[in-house]
Structures are given as C-alpha cells and as structure tokens.
Amino acid sequence: MNFFRGVMGGQAAGPQPSGAETIQKLCDRVASSTLLEDRRDAVRALKSLSKKYRLEVATQAMDHLINILQTDRSDSEILGYALDTLYNIICNDEEEEQDAVTPIPVSGKPKIVSMPDEAAQKQADDLGAQFTNKFIQDPEHVTLLLTLLEEFDFHVRWPGVKLLTAILKNQGPQVQGIILVSPMGVSRLMDLLADSREVIRNDGLLLLQQLTKSNAAIQKIVAFENAFERLLDIITEEGSSDGGIVVEDCLLLLLNLLKNNSSNQNFFKEGSYIQRMKPWFEVGDDNSGWSAQKVTNLHLMLQLVRVMVSPVNSPGATASCQKSMYQCGLLQQLCTILMATGVPADILTETINTVSEVIRGSQVNQDYFASVNAPSNPPRPAIVVLLMSMVNERQPFVLRCAVLYCFQCFLYKNQKGQGEIVATLLPSTIDANSISAGQLLCGGLFSADSLSNWCAAVALAHALQDNLTQKEQLLRVQLATSLGKPPVSLLQQCTNILSQGSKVQTRVGLLMLLCTWISNCPIAVTHFLHNHENVPFLTAQISENLGEDERLVQGLCALLLGICIYYNDNSLENYTKEKLKQLIEKRIGKENFVEKLGFITKHELYSRAAQKPQPVFPSPEQMLFDHEFTKLVKELEGVITKAVHKSSEEEKKEEEVKKTLEQHDNIVTQYKELIREQDSQIQELKEQVTSASSQNEQLQTTITQQLSQIQQHKDQYNILKLKLGKDNQSQPNSQGDGSQVNGLQTEELTQLREEVEELRKQHTLLETQLSEKDAIINALRSEAPQTAESSAGGLDNTDLLKELEALRGQIQSQSAEIGQLQTERQELLRTADAVSCDAFPGSDGLLDAAKMHELESRLAAQATEAERLKEAKSSSESRAELEQQLASATSTVAILQTEKAKLQTEVKESKKEQDDLLMLLADQDQKIHGLKQRLKDLGETVDDEDDLDARDQTDDDDEEDEDED
C-alpha cells in the first residue's frame, strides 16, 4: 500500500523513484499479480500516469494493457482503466505531447532541461502515429477492440469508442482495411447509433465519420446498414437546423456517405430520403438573430443538397434527383429562402449556388425558376433581382459569383430561357416602365466597374451558347450612346470599348463574348468584318510586343481573328479567307500568330476554370476565364491553326474535297435513306411473316383439335350404333318387326303404369281384407274354448258346423284369390322383365337410331365443313358449330338416359311392392295353417283343400246314386 500511496501522490519517506522506475514496477505488478484487485489498482495507477509519462507508459505498458483486455474480460472496471490508458497513449493532442517531454519534478521543484533537438521534437509530434502502428501490427488487436464494443457496460463501451476513433485518426486506411475484413465489424459500429446513452451515440457519430473517410466500400456497407434512416431520425429529434453540434456531426457523416458515391446517392434517392430534407429549410418571417450553430447546420444541409445534384455526377442520376426535388417541393422551399429577408450573407450565397445546381440542365426546374417573383412592389422576377446584385459593385464578391453561376445554370441547355433573355434587348419588346434582364446586362457591360463588365459579358455569352438563332437576333440590338448621335449596334459598341484600351478584365470579358457570338455564325462574322476598323485593331494587338498581362489579350485577339477566318463565307471581297491569311502572314507571321494563340491555354487560370462549371476565384482580379469558354477554346484552337497554315492551293483542294465529300455524303445519305426505307419494309414484312406464321400455327392447331374431336364423335357414333344393333337383335321374333314393337313403347309404358296403380289398389284392398280376417281369427280364438266345453258336455254343434262351413267357403275363396294373385304376379314379372330387357332398349333404339342417323349426317356435314375450313384457314365458326352439335347430342343422350333410369326405378318399386304382397300372403297362409292346427287340437275335424275336394267329389257321386235309385 505504501507503494501505491507513493504513486498516487502521498508522502513517503526516503528518495522517490523516477517515473520510468515507477512505471516499470507497475507493469511488473500487472504481469505478476494473481489477485484481480492488485492488477486493477496497478492499471488505475498507469492510467493516472499515462498523460504525464506518455512515452514511458506506451513503451513499457502497452503489451501488458493489451493482455489485460484479452484475459480480464469478466471485470468491466479493469477493462475501462486499460482502454482509457491506451487512449491517453494513442490520442495525439498538443497538450499531451508537451507533457510527454516534461520531466518529473523532484522535491517539488521543476527540473530545468534543455529543449529537445529537432529529431526528438519530430518524434514527439508523431508519437500517436507510432503507437498506433505498434497497436495495429497485430490485426487481432483491432478485432479485440471491436468485440469489446459489444459490451453494454458504459465504462467499457465509451473508452473503446474513443480509442478506436483515435486509432482511425492516426492510421485511417490501415484500420479501415482491418475493420472491412472483420466479420460484422461495420455492423457492430453501427449499433452505437442505437445506444440510448447520448454520450456513446455522439462519440459513435465521430467514430463513423473517421471510418467512412475516403473508403467507398465501407460507405456502402454503412449506408445499407440503415444509416440514412437513423441519421435523419437523429437530426429530426435534435431539432433539424436549430439543433446543436450533434446535428452537425450527423450532416458531416451524411456528406461522407454521399459525396462521390453514386451507389449511395441512388440508394438515398430511391429510399425517398430527399423528401425528408424539405423541412430542414422551412424558415419563418423573422430571420434575425441566427446562431452560429444554425448557420453551420444550414450550410451543411445546403451542401448535402448540392452533393445530390453536383455537375460531376452522372447526368441521369442528377436529372432524377432534380426531378425529385421539384416534385417534393424542395426547390420551392429553397427559392423561398432566396427571396426572404434577414438571411445571413453566407447562407444566401450558398442557397444561390444550391438553387443553381438544382435547376442546371432541367427544363422543368428552369421554367419554375423563371416564374419565381421577389416579394417587392411591384413584383419583379427573381432573375432580375439577382442580376441587380451581380452588377452592383457594392455587393460581396462571393455573392456576385454565385449570382453569375445561377444565371449560367438557368441558361444551360435552355434555348427557351436564352430566347427570353435576348428578347428583352430587342427594340420591339423593350418596356420603358420596368427593368429587364437585358437592360441590366447592357448596363453592367458598359459600366465603370471591370468586374461588372466581365460578369455581364460572360452572362450574355451564355445567352448565345450553342444557339445560332439568338446569335443572329442579337445583331439587331441597337444602342443609343449619346444625344444627337445615331444608335450603334451592340456588336460595334463592344469593339469600340475594346479599342479604347480599358482594363484587362473588361477586355477579356468582351473578347470572350465576341468569340462566343461569332463562332459558328457566318452572318455575325460578316457583320464583324464589315467594320473596317476591327481587323486592323486585331492585327495591331497581336503583332505588338506587350507585357505579361497583355499576353492573354493578344491570345484572345488571335482567337477572334482565327474565328473570322474559319467561319468566313467569303461574302466580303476585302476580307475573304485567303486575304485574311495573307494579312496575317505579312503583318504578324503564321508562327507568331500560332504562338500568340497558344497563350490562352498556357495561362495558369485557364486550367483552374476548366475544372468545374462554378466560378470560384480567390480574388476579383483572378476572375478571367469562364468554364464554357474553355471548352470553346479547346474545340477551336486546333482547327484555326490548320486553317491559318493552309495555302490557297490547299484551300482549293480542300474545297474540292469538301464538295466531293458533300456529294459523296449526299449520295451516301440517299442510300442510307433508301436502306432505312428498305430496312423498315423488310422489318414490316418480317413482322407480317411472323404474324402469318403464328396464325398458321394457330390454325393448324385448331384444325388438329377439330379433327380429333370429329374422330371422337365418329367413335362415339360407332359405339352407339353397335349398341343399337345388339338391342335390335335381342327383340323377340313373336312380337313382329322391331318398328311395330318400338312404336308401342309409349302405350306399353302407360299400361304398365296403370297396372302398377291397380296392383297398388289391390294391395290396399288385400290389406283391408287381411285385417278383417285377423278379426275373424281373433273371434275364432275366443270362441274356441266355449266350443270345446259345449262339445264335452254333449251340446248341439249345428251352429258350429255352419260356422265351419262358412269358414271353409271363405278359405276356399281366399285360396282362389291367392292363386289368382300368384298368376298375376307371374305375368307381371314376365312383363317387367320384358320391359327392362327388351321394351326399353328397343324403344330407345328407335329414337336413338333416328337421332344417330341425324347425327351421322351432321357429322358428315361437319367433316365437309372442316375440309373447307382447312383450305380457307378459318376454323373458328366450324369449331363453334361442332361444339354446339356435340352439346345438343350430349343433352339428348342425357335426357334418354334419365327417362330410362326413371322407368327402371318404377319397375323396381313395383317388384318390391309385389314382394311385400307375397310376404303378406305367406303370413296369412301361415296364420290359417295355425288356426287349422288349433282346431285339430280342439278335436275338430279340419280337412285340407285336397280332402275337401275329394269329399265333395264323393258326395256328388252319392247323390247321383240316390237319384238313380
């Protein structure tokens, strides 16, 4: 404990050890202690010394600290101390570096040491990078750190985030490569944004900023880990543009993800995140008192919009983003800020630049911007208000550059807008009561401010860019210079100002305007050469040996004269191509002319202007070249050089070659047109052949299907015919010919139904009779005991004999009825069998024969019709008729089968009723037999039917014998 008390600043007896010795003892304690508490105290002591003795702790304790991270994962406190110590070692701060070279005070007095030499100072400045290299020598150390970031404990996660951020700052590309190949490495870091503790979330934003710098692969992974959604949610929660430093960090991270990354830009647009940017730019009426943080946030938001529509992006992606920004109302919101009052100057400038790139090359957006009016009285177009700021020398330089860029973007690929601007200069459209864009441009072109001259000249040149119609229209513009003098053309006035020897910036602007104006416009060249003072002025400017500042003017004059040669139509005798070349050769010299022409591209500001469309200059004096003009120079320099060096004979040969080429081109064009027509005809014929082939295949398929259906109908017809033949053969010969029997089918069916009804009635009657007989039998049963008593007693049985005789008569009549019913039953069974076996098929046969005969004729007609359709290749109607006929035949067969089934059902019911009747008769016989047996048991003589018949026969014989006697 005395050791730790000495380390932590307590008083100890004896001499105190040096810093290196103390750190060495602490490292030994960390490496050798078995108790976790001892190791924890030692690491805590190293942490307290790490800022003051950075070099010693780093060289002696880094390996031990890394070992602690690997072995003591269960104790969050010691992990936190180790991570904090490593952070203090690797983090490269000036204060820490100063502490690192300060010796430990002894006896409370600072030790005076000499300043370190240059090598030691350089090493001290680069300590963070050296220690970072040592840490990442083994990539497993970075992987270990990523694993520790999964710990939710605050004392582990927060130091881990800070340590990894410091490592990325010192050695970003190497650490990015390690994290990129680490499984789920980026996903673990993205989880920091979802941490509920704002400190960790905010430091996680800083970590992701360092992680995504200049690494497109990591940027894509972070974007597809739902980073856009999370960052936009954080910005909204923090108050959007009114938020604090967290919003700034989120915007910086978004810029890292989107800048120069087309994949993420497309993902951002497809995810409808552009629409979520609109609320950022909602400003109120009172725009006074903007905080510095709000200005910073809004500036970054505008930069984010510009990243999505930057001219360096692919044209398709830029156009898609511009369309989305107009549809969601973002462009309208930006124009509102543009016309608002009280907006800070730097925000207004960046807003103008943003609106410029949102409308650049988009016709819809450009048309909307042309319709925007400033909230003034009377209302003025926004373009006019912006041009007023551009030609006003009191406005800030960056603001005037932004307005010029906005005007250039408004006219970029916008012939409609170019026509509207030029129209404001024409005499027929000038309105004396209002200020127009043309008036402002002319005013700026001829003002005393050279920057206004240059801006107005470049703006007017963009109104003529790639637009031959407007170049010719601008020749009509007339200017009134002073009272009492006739008006002069705009072209002449520009050359007059050139000849007056104004400032270099003014002359450069006017020469760029003239070069753009007369290039690719022979009429404008003729108008320029028509003034006899122009050519001598240009040759004089080119031939003189002027200073360094005038070389650019000489080069532009050479370019203008070369354009007059190249686009000359030889309409002026004094200034034909040949005469101008002779003039150059005599006054200037061809080599000197080409050398002066090359001064343009060799100028240091030329390459800067050629890099990007936006005019960005450090000072107004360096504002000399326009981006579109550099393209024109690059296009014309080579052809002008060739045109100047060509002789008259070469010119004639070239003209002849041109004529020959034109004739050849005309012939080739004619042949191309003929080939195109033939190609179109061949294409149409191919389409017709393809459609005919497809129709033919469909017809062949339809015919095949119809033939198969016809074959099926024939097979069905043959089967039905065979069935009818068998049914006709089964008819009995005794019933005459089949036609007569079949003709009586309906009558027999009617008779059969009547017989069935009669049998039912008889059955009912028999049931009634049976019930009466049951009553008689019951009476006999009750009377049988009394009869037995009377017989035993010797009483007279005359009445009983009479009753027995009556009973015999009833039995005989009942027996006769039973016999008759049996006979009728046999006849009925035979009739039913004949009906079920012969009568029904026979009757069906007649009808089916007629039907099938008719069907056969129809099938033959259908076959003939199918053959005709096969020849004509139209099969739809035949198919419909066949299907209709098949449906009718099928319905007829179904009706006949249904009728047959009904008849069979009725016959079965009649059979069942007969069986029931026979059962009842059998029961009755059984009862009669039982009664006879009962009478026999009682002593009565009961004869059977055979005995009665024999007795009756004997009685008859006796009576005959008596009669004879």
VENQUI-V439965 format. One record per residue. RES is the residue in one letter. SS is DSSP state (helix for helix, strand for strand, loop for the rest). PHI is phi in whole degrees, 0 to 359 (NA if undefined). Layout:
RES	SS	PHI
RES	SS	PHI
This chain:
M	loop	NA
N	helix	298
F	helix	297
F	helix	291
R	helix	296
G	helix	290
V	helix	294
M	loop	280
G	loop	109
G	loop	284
Q	loop	279
A	loop	225
A	loop	284
G	loop	87
P	loop	290
Q	loop	274
P	loop	288
S	loop	287
G	helix	296
A	helix	297
E	helix	294
T	helix	300
I	helix	295
Q	helix	296
K	helix	297
L	helix	295
C	helix	294
D	helix	297
R	helix	297
V	helix	296
A	helix	282
S	helix	255
S	loop	290
T	loop	266
L	loop	277
L	helix	296
E	helix	296
D	helix	295
R	helix	295
R	helix	296
D	helix	294
A	helix	293
V	helix	292
R	helix	296
A	helix	293
L	helix	297
K	helix	297
S	helix	292
L	helix	266
S	helix	291
K	loop	285
K	loop	279
Y	loop	243
R	helix	299
L	helix	295
E	helix	295
V	helix	295
A	helix	294
T	helix	285
Q	helix	260
A	helix	252
M	helix	298
D	helix	296
H	helix	294
L	helix	294
I	helix	295
N	helix	295
I	helix	299
L	helix	298
Q	helix	275
T	helix	261
D	loop	258
R	loop	289
S	loop	281
D	loop	253
S	helix	289
E	helix	292
I	helix	292
L	helix	296
G	helix	297
Y	helix	297
A	helix	296
L	helix	294
D	helix	297
T	helix	296
L	helix	297
Y	helix	295
N	helix	297
I	helix	288
I	helix	274
C	loop	297
N	loop	257
D	loop	249
E	helix	295
E	helix	297
E	helix	292
E	helix	296
Q	helix	295
D	helix	294
A	helix	293
V	loop	260
T	loop	268
P	loop	287
I	loop	287
P	loop	291
V	strand	245
S	loop	57
G	loop	76
K	strand	244
P	loop	290
K	loop	272
I	loop	276
V	loop	233
S	loop	282
M	loop	294
P	loop	294
D	loop	288
E	helix	296
A	helix	295
A	helix	295
Q	helix	295
K	helix	296
Q	helix	294
A	helix	294
D	helix	293
D	loop	251
L	helix	298
G	helix	300
A	helix	295
Q	helix	295
F	helix	293
T	helix	295
N	helix	299
K	helix	296
F	helix	291
I	loop	266
Q	loop	303
D	loop	258
P	helix	300
E	helix	296
H	helix	295
V	helix	292
T	helix	297
L	helix	298
L	helix	294
L	helix	296
T	helix	294
L	helix	294
L	loop	292
E	loop	285
E	loop	294
F	loop	277
D	loop	299
F	helix	298
H	helix	289
V	helix	255
R	helix	289
W	helix	294
P	helix	299
G	helix	296
V	helix	297
K	helix	295
L	helix	295
L	helix	295
T	helix	296
A	helix	296
I	helix	296
L	helix	294
K	helix	296
N	helix	280
Q	loop	223
G	helix	297
P	helix	301
Q	helix	295
V	helix	292
Q	helix	300
G	helix	297
I	helix	294
I	helix	293
L	helix	294
V	helix	271
S	loop	283
P	loop	299
M	loop	59
G	helix	294
V	helix	291
S	helix	297
R	helix	296
L	helix	288
M	helix	293
D	helix	296
L	helix	295
L	helix	291
A	helix	268
D	loop	291
S	loop	287
R	loop	273
E	helix	297
V	helix	298
I	helix	292
R	helix	298
N	helix	291
D	helix	291
G	helix	296
L	helix	298
L	helix	296
L	helix	297
L	helix	293
Q	helix	298
Q	helix	292
L	helix	291
T	loop	268
K	loop	290
S	loop	57
N	loop	224
A	helix	294
A	helix	296
I	helix	294
Q	helix	300
K	helix	295
I	helix	297
V	helix	297
A	helix	296
F	helix	279
E	helix	270
N	helix	67
A	helix	291
F	helix	299
E	helix	298
R	helix	293
L	helix	293
L	helix	294
D	helix	295
I	helix	296
I	helix	299
T	helix	294
E	helix	296
E	loop	276
G	loop	103
S	helix	55
S	helix	292
D	helix	276
G	loop	285
G	loop	260
I	helix	292
V	helix	295
V	helix	297
E	helix	298
D	helix	298
C	helix	298
L	helix	292
L	helix	296
L	helix	294
L	helix	298
L	helix	296
N	helix	300
L	helix	287
L	helix	259
K	loop	290
N	loop	58
N	loop	231
S	helix	295
S	helix	296
N	helix	293
Q	helix	298
N	helix	295
F	helix	296
F	helix	296
K	helix	289
E	helix	295
G	loop	278
S	loop	61
Y	loop	277
I	loop	297
Q	helix	298
R	helix	283
M	helix	275
K	helix	299
P	helix	298
W	helix	296
F	helix	256
E	loop	276
V	loop	246
G	loop	273
D	loop	288
D	loop	267
N	loop	253
S	loop	271
G	loop	75
W	loop	287
S	loop	284
A	helix	296
Q	helix	292
K	helix	295
V	helix	298
T	helix	296
N	helix	298
L	helix	293
H	helix	297
L	helix	292
M	helix	296
L	helix	294
Q	helix	296
L	helix	295
V	helix	295
R	helix	294
V	helix	299
M	helix	288
V	loop	238
S	loop	295
P	loop	298
V	loop	281
N	loop	287
S	loop	294
P	helix	302
G	helix	295
A	helix	295
T	helix	297
A	helix	297
S	helix	295
C	helix	293
Q	helix	298
K	helix	296
S	helix	297
M	helix	293
Y	helix	286
Q	helix	292
C	loop	274
G	loop	90
L	helix	293
L	helix	297
Q	helix	298
Q	helix	293
L	helix	294
C	helix	294
T	helix	296
I	helix	297
L	helix	299
M	helix	264
A	loop	283
T	loop	254
G	loop	84
V	loop	281
P	loop	302
A	helix	297
D	helix	291
I	helix	292
L	helix	297
T	helix	296
E	helix	293
T	helix	295
I	helix	297
N	helix	297
T	helix	293
V	helix	300
S	helix	302
E	helix	282
V	helix	289
I	helix	262
R	loop	295
G	loop	78
S	loop	254
Q	helix	297
V	helix	296
N	helix	294
Q	helix	295
D	helix	296
Y	helix	295
F	helix	297
A	helix	294
S	helix	270
V	loop	285
N	strand	243
A	strand	281
P	loop	284
S	loop	240
N	loop	234
P	loop	285
P	loop	297
R	strand	238
P	strand	299
A	helix	298
I	helix	297
V	helix	296
V	helix	297
L	helix	293
L	helix	296
M	helix	298
S	helix	289
M	helix	293
V	loop	270
N	loop	265
E	loop	290
R	loop	279
Q	loop	284
P	loop	299
F	helix	297
V	helix	294
L	helix	292
R	helix	293
C	helix	296
A	helix	296
V	helix	295
L	helix	300
Y	helix	297
C	helix	296
F	helix	293
Q	helix	296
C	helix	292
F	helix	295
L	helix	267
Y	loop	291
K	loop	54
N	loop	231
Q	helix	294
K	helix	296
G	helix	296
Q	helix	299
G	helix	297
E	helix	293
I	helix	292
V	helix	295
A	helix	297
T	loop	289
L	loop	263
L	loop	285
P	helix	299
S	helix	286
T	helix	246
I	loop	285
D	loop	251
A	loop	289
N	loop	271
S	loop	224
I	loop	266
S	loop	250
A	helix	295
G	helix	297
Q	helix	296
L	helix	295
L	helix	293
C	helix	295
G	helix	298
G	helix	291
L	helix	295
F	loop	245
S	loop	277
A	loop	279
D	loop	275
S	helix	294
L	helix	294
S	helix	295
N	helix	301
W	helix	293
C	helix	297
A	helix	293
A	helix	296
V	helix	294
A	helix	297
L	helix	292
A	helix	296
H	helix	291
A	helix	289
L	helix	252
Q	loop	297
D	loop	55
N	loop	221
L	helix	296
T	helix	298
Q	helix	289
K	helix	297
E	helix	288
Q	helix	294
L	helix	292
L	loop	294
R	loop	278
V	loop	290
Q	strand	243
L	strand	240
A	loop	266
T	loop	280
S	loop	202
L	loop	291
G	loop	86
K	loop	249
P	loop	292
P	loop	293
V	strand	239
S	strand	286
L	helix	297
L	helix	299
Q	helix	292
Q	helix	295
C	helix	297
T	helix	291
N	helix	296
I	helix	294
L	helix	300
S	helix	289
Q	loop	280
G	loop	71
S	loop	280
K	loop	294
V	helix	300
Q	helix	299
T	helix	295
R	helix	293
V	helix	298
G	helix	298
L	helix	294
L	helix	295
M	helix	297
L	helix	297
L	helix	294
C	helix	297
T	helix	295
W	helix	294
I	helix	270
S	loop	291
N	loop	61
C	loop	218
P	helix	302
I	helix	294
A	helix	294
V	helix	298
T	helix	297
H	helix	297
F	helix	293
L	helix	286
H	helix	295
N	loop	279
H	helix	291
E	helix	273
N	helix	290
V	helix	295
P	helix	301
F	helix	296
L	helix	295
T	helix	295
A	helix	293
Q	helix	296
I	helix	286
S	helix	282
E	loop	286
N	loop	261
L	loop	255
G	loop	285
E	loop	297
D	loop	290
E	loop	273
R	helix	297
L	helix	297
V	helix	296
Q	helix	298
G	helix	298
L	helix	292
C	helix	295
A	helix	297
L	helix	297
L	helix	296
L	helix	293
G	helix	296
I	helix	297
C	helix	297
I	helix	282
Y	helix	291
Y	loop	259
N	loop	279
D	loop	262
N	loop	60
S	loop	280
L	loop	256
E	helix	295
N	helix	284
Y	helix	229
T	loop	284
K	helix	302
E	helix	294
K	helix	292
L	helix	293
K	helix	293
Q	helix	296
L	helix	296
I	helix	296
E	helix	296
K	helix	280
R	helix	275
I	helix	246
G	loop	99
K	helix	296
E	helix	294
N	helix	295
F	helix	298
V	helix	295
E	helix	295
K	helix	294
L	helix	297
G	loop	284
F	helix	298
I	helix	294
T	helix	288
K	helix	276
H	loop	290
E	helix	293
L	helix	278
Y	helix	293
S	helix	295
R	helix	294
A	helix	290
A	loop	282
Q	loop	285
K	loop	212
P	loop	292
Q	loop	290
P	loop	284
V	loop	238
F	loop	228
P	loop	291
S	loop	210
P	helix	298
E	helix	293
Q	helix	271
M	loop	273
L	loop	237
F	loop	248
D	loop	252
H	helix	299
E	helix	294
F	helix	291
T	helix	297
K	helix	295
L	helix	296
V	helix	297
K	helix	298
E	helix	284
L	helix	263
E	helix	300
G	helix	293
V	helix	290
I	helix	292
T	helix	300
K	helix	295
A	helix	294
V	helix	289
H	helix	280
K	loop	284
S	loop	276
S	helix	294
E	helix	296
E	helix	296
E	helix	296
K	helix	296
K	helix	298
E	helix	295
E	helix	295
E	helix	297
V	helix	298
K	helix	298
K	helix	298
T	helix	299
L	helix	296
E	helix	295
Q	helix	299
H	helix	299
D	helix	297
N	helix	296
I	helix	297
V	helix	298
T	helix	297
Q	helix	298
Y	helix	296
K	helix	298
E	helix	297
L	helix	298
I	helix	295
R	helix	298
E	helix	299
Q	helix	297
D	helix	299
S	helix	294
Q	helix	295
I	helix	299
Q	helix	297
E	helix	297
L	helix	297
K	helix	299
E	helix	297
Q	helix	297
V	helix	299
T	helix	297
S	helix	295
A	helix	296
S	helix	296
S	helix	295
Q	helix	297
N	helix	298
E	helix	297
Q	helix	297
L	helix	295
Q	helix	299
T	helix	297
T	helix	296
I	helix	296
T	helix	299
Q	helix	297
Q	helix	294
L	helix	298
S	helix	295
Q	helix	295
I	helix	299
Q	helix	297
Q	helix	297
H	helix	297
K	helix	298
D	helix	298
Q	helix	297
Y	helix	297
N	helix	296
I	helix	296
L	helix	297
K	helix	295
L	helix	297
K	helix	298
L	helix	296
G	helix	296
K	helix	296
D	helix	296
N	helix	293
Q	helix	291
S	loop	280
Q	loop	290
P	loop	291
N	helix	295
S	helix	292
Q	helix	270
G	loop	81
D	loop	290
G	helix	296
S	helix	293
Q	helix	291
V	helix	296
N	helix	294
G	helix	290
L	loop	266
Q	helix	299
T	helix	294
E	helix	295
E	helix	297
L	helix	298
T	helix	295
Q	helix	299
L	helix	299
R	helix	297
E	helix	295
E	helix	296
V	helix	298
E	helix	298
E	helix	298
L	helix	300
R	helix	297
K	helix	296
Q	helix	299
H	helix	300
T	helix	296
L	helix	298
L	helix	297
E	helix	298
T	helix	297
Q	helix	297
L	helix	298
S	helix	296
E	helix	296
K	helix	296
D	helix	299
A	helix	295
I	helix	296
I	helix	297
N	helix	296
A	helix	296
L	helix	298
R	helix	297
S	helix	288
E	helix	274
A	helix	297
P	helix	297
Q	helix	296
T	helix	295
A	helix	296
E	helix	294
S	helix	293
S	helix	290
A	helix	292
G	loop	273
G	loop	79
L	loop	282
D	loop	283
N	loop	251
T	helix	295
D	helix	296
L	helix	293
L	helix	294
K	helix	295
E	helix	295
L	helix	293
E	helix	296
A	helix	297
L	helix	295
R	helix	299
G	helix	297
Q	helix	298
I	helix	296
Q	helix	296
S	helix	296
Q	helix	296
S	helix	295
A	helix	297
E	helix	299
I	helix	297
G	helix	298
Q	helix	297
L	helix	296
Q	helix	296
T	helix	298
E	helix	300
R	helix	297
Q	helix	298
E	helix	298
L	helix	297
L	helix	297
R	helix	298
T	helix	297
A	helix	296
D	helix	296
A	helix	296
V	helix	295
S	helix	291
C	helix	265
D	helix	242
A	helix	298
F	helix	292
P	helix	299
G	helix	296
S	helix	293
D	helix	297
G	helix	300
L	helix	297
L	helix	294
D	helix	294
A	helix	298
A	helix	294
K	helix	299
M	helix	291
H	helix	296
E	helix	295
L	helix	296
E	helix	297
S	helix	296
R	helix	294
L	helix	297
A	helix	297
A	helix	297
Q	helix	294
A	helix	299
T	helix	299
E	helix	295
A	helix	296
E	helix	298
R	helix	295
L	helix	292
K	helix	297
E	helix	290
A	helix	272
K	loop	60
S	loop	230
S	loop	239
S	helix	292
E	helix	292
S	helix	299
R	helix	297
A	helix	297
E	helix	297
L	helix	299
E	helix	297
Q	helix	293
Q	helix	295
L	helix	298
A	helix	294
S	helix	295
A	helix	295
T	helix	297
S	helix	294
T	helix	297
V	helix	298
A	helix	295
I	helix	296
L	helix	297
Q	helix	296
T	helix	297
E	helix	296
K	helix	298
A	helix	297
K	helix	297
L	helix	298
Q	helix	299
T	helix	295
E	helix	295
V	helix	297
K	helix	297
E	helix	295
S	helix	296
K	helix	299
K	helix	296
E	helix	295
Q	helix	296
D	helix	298
D	helix	297
L	helix	297
L	helix	296
M	helix	297
L	helix	296
L	helix	296
A	helix	297
D	helix	297
Q	helix	297
D	helix	298
Q	helix	295
K	helix	294
I	helix	297
H	helix	298
G	helix	293
L	helix	294
K	helix	299
Q	helix	295
R	helix	296
L	helix	295
K	helix	295
D	helix	294
L	loop	280
G	loop	101
E	loop	276
T	loop	269
V	loop	237
D	loop	267
D	loop	283
E	helix	296
D	helix	291
D	helix	295
L	helix	298
D	helix	296
A	helix	293
R	helix	296
D	helix	298
Q	helix	292
T	helix	293
D	helix	297
D	helix	296
D	helix	293
D	helix	296
E	helix	298
E	helix	294
D	helix	295
E	helix	296
D	helix	297
E	helix	296
D	loop	292
